[in-house]
């Protein structure tokens, strides 16, 4: 069974980006993938910024990336780019740290003015790290993440668009790993 790791680069404790990543992981779990989520904000900041790769939590995070067959890399957009937190972690990866991996890039933000962040800021870094296949990413507006007294939800139109990206990612990952397709999931 292919292993998937979601990396979220939001420094916020109540992150809309993490909500989106968790929706993606639930769908992928239902599709038969082994999934896990690493919120980069939980790594020790001093070790991350000082590039202390040998420190236990940093080492475990890097090992999790190395062991994953596919990655969901999710970030809020700050100042027209992905977060410095995500950048600091990606800088710790070896030059070929994503070699052989299928990657789904996701971004969240307050305005459609930032929709190109995936293609112009994040995708080039993922390619430079050797990702085998970077699937079509998705941008989710912050207003599409509904928060309330119950569980956080995505607006139906955003959820359908996101699930289309997830299904494309799952297909690409299955092809890359030679895994048989799972039964189709309802939207």
N, C-alpha and C positions, 0 to 999 in steps of 0.2 A: 504494500500500500504506500503510495507516495506521501511524503511528509511535507507539510506546508507550515511556513512560519510567517506570521504577520508582524511587521515592525511598524510601530506608530511613533511618529516624531513630534507629537504635541507635548509641550511642557505643562499643559493644563490638567489638573486632577479630574475635571468634568469635561472631558474632551469630546467634541462632536466627531472628530476624526476617529477616535477609538470606538464610538458607537457604530460608525460606518464599517470599520474593520471587523467588529464583532458580528455585524450582519453578514458580511462576506464569509467569515469563518463558519458561522452556523450553516450557511448554504453549502459550503464545501464539506463540512462534516457530514451533512445529510447525503452528500454525493459520494461518500465513502472514503474521504481523505482523512488522514491523521493531521490534526491542526493544533497549533499553539500560538500564543500572542505574547510578544515582548514589547511592553511600553518602555521606550528608551528613557523616559523621565525617571524610571525606577533604578537606573544604573547610577553608581556613585559619580557625581558630577566632577569631582576633582580627578578621579582616575580616568574618566572619559576625556576630559579636556587636556589632561597631561599625557594621554596616549599610553597609559599603563596597561598594556595588553596582558601582562602576566597576573594582574590582580584577579582574584577568583570570579567575581561577578562579570567583569569584562571578558575574561577568558571563556566563561560559560556562554555568554551571549555570542561571541565570535564562533564558538563551536556549534551553537545552534544554527547559525547561518550556514556554516560549512556542511552540516548534516542534512539540511533541508533540500528537497528536490525542487521546490518552488517557493517563491516569496511574494507576499503582498506587502508593498511598501506604501504606507499611507502617511500623509503629512498635511497639516493646515498650511495655507499660503500666508506668509508674512512678508511684507515688502516685496511682493511680486516674485517670490521664490519659496523653496522649501525651507524648513526651519534649520537654524544653526545646530540644534540638537541632532537632527538627522544627519547633517553634514559632518558633525564631529564623529558620529558613529561610522558613517561610510568611509571616512578617512582612515579609520583603524583597519579596515579590510585590506588584505593584500591586493596587489594590482589585478590579479585574476580571481578575486574573492567571490565573484558571481558566475564564474565559468561553469557552463553546463546547466545553469538554472533558468527556469521560466519565471518571469516576473510580471506581476500586475501592479502598475503604479496607480495610486489613488491620491486625490487632493480634495481638500475642503476649503471653502472660503466664503466670504460675504458678498462677493460680486462676480458676475460673469466676466468682468474685466481681467480676471486672473486665470481663466480657463486654459490658457496656453502654457502655464507654468509646467505642466507635465511634459509637454513636448520640447520646450525650449530651455528648461532648467534641470528637470529631473532625469528625463530619458538619456541625455548625453552622458551623465555620470554613471548611470546603470550600464550603458553600453561600454563605457571606458573600463568598467570593472569586469567586463567579459560576459555579461548575461547572454545566454544562448538565444533566448527569445523573450522580447519585451512585448507583451500583448497590449492592445489598445486600452489605454487608461481611462479613468473616469474622474470627472470633477463633480462634486456634490456641493450644492449651495448650503450654507449653514441653515438657511430658513427651511430646508427640506428635512432637517432633523428636528422632530417634534419632541419636546421634553415636557414632562408633566408629573403627576403624582404616581403614575404607573410606569411601566418600562418605557425607555426611550424608543421611538419608532421613526421610520423614514416615511415621508409622504409617498403614496402609492406610485406616482410617476417616477420619482427618483429611485424607488426600490426596483421597479421593473427595468429601468435603464442599467442600474448597478448589476442586477442579476444577469442581464445579457452579457455584460463584461465578464462576470464570474464564470458563466457557462463557456464563453470563448477561452478563458484562461484554463479552465478545467480540461477542455478538449485539447488544448496545446500541451498541457502538462502530461496528460495521458499519452499523447502521441510521442512526446519526448522520452517518457519512461517505459513505453511499451505496455501500459496498463489498459486492460479492457474497459470500455465505456460502461458507466453505471446507467441504470434506467433514467430516463428524462425526468426532471423535477418540474412540478407545476410552478408557475410564477408566484 
